[in-house]
Amino acid sequence: MEIPVELSKIIINEEVDQQVVVLKELEGERSFPIVIGISEILAVDRRIKGITLPRPMTHDLLEGVIKSMGGDIEKLVITDIENHTFYASLIINLDEDTIDIDSRPSDALALVAGLDVPIFVDENVFLKLKL
């Protein structure tokens, strides 16, 4: 079962490479951190704030490619965690097809940040984290 969550916190510390985002259940108390890189957290922060740059960055480019091909990002799902590594899928609607794209959660979060795209976590992730 997919549980709806929100990106509840981003913690930026420019003195270290590892940054943190926190996902929290929309209708519950469970939450957990995901460690991501500095470039991804800065992309998340910039996109949430609606800051546009003169030239598209990688996540802007990907959004533009999806849209220009007629696609629509339906949702982001954090699907699993194994050995402290999270896995995610971007679900894209393109014409009559639904495309499931394997993704690092950090990249997927940077892509959907600031967009009206729902984020979900598979219940098994919460169970594996014992939350």
N, C-alpha and C positions, 0 to 999 in steps of 0.2 A: 504494500500500500504506500502511496506517495503522500507525504505530509507537507502541507504548505508552510514555507518558512520565509523569513525576511532577512535581508542583510542588515543586522542590527547595529554593528560596530565595525569601524575600520580603525586599526591602530597603526599609525605610521611612526617609525623611529628611524630617521635617516642615518643614524650612526651604525646600524647593523643591516645586513642583507635580508634577514628573515622578518617579514611583516605578518600581521594577523588581521583576519576578518572573522567576524562572529556571525553565525547563522542561528536564528531563534525561531521556534515554532510560532506561527501566527495565533494559534488557539491553544496554547499550552505554555509550559514553563521550561521545556528542554531547550538547550542551546549548546553549541560547541564551537571551538575555534578551528580555523584552517590556516596553516602557515603558508604564506605565498611570498614571492619575490618583490623586490623594490619596484621594478618597472610595472608589474601587474597592479600593485596597490596604488601607485601613482595614476595609472590608467583608470582604475575604479574611482578614485577620488575625483579626477578631472571630469569623468563622464557623469558622475552623480551631480557635480556642481554645474554641469552644462557648459564647461569651458571648451571652446573650439580653438584649434590651432590653425595656422595658415595652411598647413598641409596635413593630410590624414595620417594618423598613426595606425599601427597594425590593426587594432580593434575597430577603429573607424573604417578602415579599408574593408575588413571582413563584413561589417554591417552593410557597407555600400555594395559589396559584391552580392550578398544575399538578396538585398532589396532590388538591385538592378536586374537580377535573374528572375524576379517575380516571387521570391521566397518571403516567408514570414516566420520569425522565430516564435514558435508556440510556447516553449518552456525550456527551463534548465532543470535537470534532475541530478542531484548528487546520488549516485547509484550504489556505491560500495566504498569500503575502506579495507585495505589489506596491508599489513606491515607498515602502518602509519601513513600510507599513501591513499588519498581519496581519488575516486573515479567519478566522472560525470558524463552526461549525455546532453547534447543540445538537440532539441527536437525542432526540426524545420519543416514547415508546410510549403510544398512547391507544386503548384497546379493541383493535381488530385493525389499526389504522393505525400507521404510522411517520411522524412529522412531522419535517422537517428545517427548523430555524429559523436563519436568518442572524443572526449575533450578533457584537458586538465581543468579542474574546477577554477583555478586562478584565471585562466584565459577566458573561460565561459563567463565567469563573474564580471571580468573586465568588459566583455562584449555586451552583456545585458544590463550593466549598471547604467542607470539613467533612462532606460527604456521601460516600457510598460510590459515587461515579460515576467510571468510568475516563476518563482524558484521553489523547487520541491526537494525533499530528502526522502529516500526510500527508508521505510521503517527499519529494515535490517541494519542500516547504518547506526540508527539510534540504539538498537539492540547490541550491536558490536561495541559501541562506546559505553554501554551500560548506563544510559541516561533515562 
